[in-house]
Amino acid sequence: MTENKLLRMDNVGIVVESLDDAVSFFTEIGLKLEGRATIEGEWAGRVTGLGSQHVEVAMMVTPDGHSRLELSRFLTPPAISDHRTAPVNSLGYLRVMFTIKDIDELVSRLIKHGAQLVGEVVQYENSYRLCYIRAKDGLLIGLAEELGNK
């Protein structure tokens, strides 16, 4: 029997309404823009099952270079559903969590950019301070500050 070994996770993808706004938001969190491109053509539609498509993408990378976030804005076909305001216990809901240095400072900065705190910042044992925020466009993002590692 041949063993199929996972090599790595390349990225998490999020469909966004405004690519520029999403890039600015994730840059504020600390990701860096690795590149932008337009994806179109018959081959792309065969991968996604959407047929003919025209998509703008931006690849964001974490400071350590190990994790990537692919932001996509579909021009054609247009987005057909919107899960951004669904509660976090919705099936299939997407949430991305980032470990950061100072949760209070970052939440304060993100609120100035239109984000809202969901619930409150809480402490889990002596390990983490955690919270969820919603970007001004509704994307749900988790933030975690490791305690004792400042």
N, C-alpha and C positions, 0 to 999 in steps of 0.2 A: 504494500500500500504506500503510495506517495504522499508525503506530508506536505501540506500547503502552509507555508510559514508567512505570517504577516510581517512585512518589512517596516512599515511606519504609517502614520496617519498624515496625509499631505495637507489637508485644510478642512475648515468648516465653511460652508457657504450660506450666505444670507442674501435674499432678494430685497432690494431697497427701492424706495421711491425716488430719492435724489442721491446720486453717486457722490456728488461734491459734498453734500451735507454729511453723508455717512463717513467719507474719508476724513473730513474735518473732525467729526466726533471721535472716531477711533484714534486719530492722531493726538487728540487731547488726552485720551486715556494713556497713550504712550506707544502705540503701534506706529510703524513706519510704512509709508507707501513704497512697495517694491516695484510696482508697475501697473500701467493701465493699458487696456486693449479693447478692441471691438471684435466680438466673435459672431461670425455669420457664415452661412453656407450650408449646403446639404449635409455635410458630415456632422456638423454641430446638432442639427435637428435629429439625426439618426441616434446620437448619443442620448439626448434628452427625451426623445419621443414626441417632440413638439412640432416636427416638420420644419418649415422655413422659419428661421428666427434671426433676430438682430439684437444682440445683447452687448452692453458696455460693462466691462468688468474692471475691478481694481483689486489687486492683491496686496493685503496688508500683512506685515510680519512683526512678530514680537521681538523685543530687544535682544533676546538670547538666540534668535534665528531658528528656533525649533518649531514654532507654531505659526500657522498662517490662517488668515481669514479672507475668503473670497467674497467680495461684495459685487452683486450683479444687479443691473438695471435693465429690465426687458423693455425694448422698444417695440418689437413684434415677436411673438404675439404678446399683447399686454397682460399684466398680472390679472388673474381671474378671482383671487380670493385674498383676504387680508386677515391675518391672525394676530396682528400686533396688539390689539386690545383684549385678547382672550386672557383669562386668568391662567396662572402658572400651572394649574392642574389639568389643563386641556390636553387631550391625547395628541401626540405628535408635536407638542409645543417645543420651540427651539429657544434655548437660553445658553449663552456663552459666559463662562466665568473666568475672570482675570485675577491673578494674585498681584497685589500692588503694595507699595511701601507705606503710604499714609492715606487711609480710607477717608478720614474727615476732610483732609485738604482736597482730595480728588472729587469727592461728592460736592463740596462747596464750589469748585471750579465748574463741574458739569451742570450744576443747578443754574449757574450764571449763563450757561449756554442752552438753557431751556429744558434740561432734564428734570425729572421728578423722582424723588425717593419713593420707592414702593415699600410700605411698612416702615421699618426703622432699622438702624444699624444695631446689630446684636452681637454679643460675644458668645462663642461656643467654647465652653470649658476654658482652659488656658492656652488654646491653640490658635484660634482665629477670631477676628471681628469680620462680620459678613453683612452684606446688604444686596438688595436688588435695586436697580434704577431703570427708569424708562427714558430713553432718549426722546427728544422733542418729536421725533417721527414715530414714537411708540415702541421701538425695539427694546426688548428686555435684556439687560446686561447684569451679570452677577459680579460683585467685587469682593475680594477676600484679602484681608491683611493678616499675615502671619505674625503672631505675637512672639516676642522674645528674639526676633531676627532683625531688629532695626540697627 
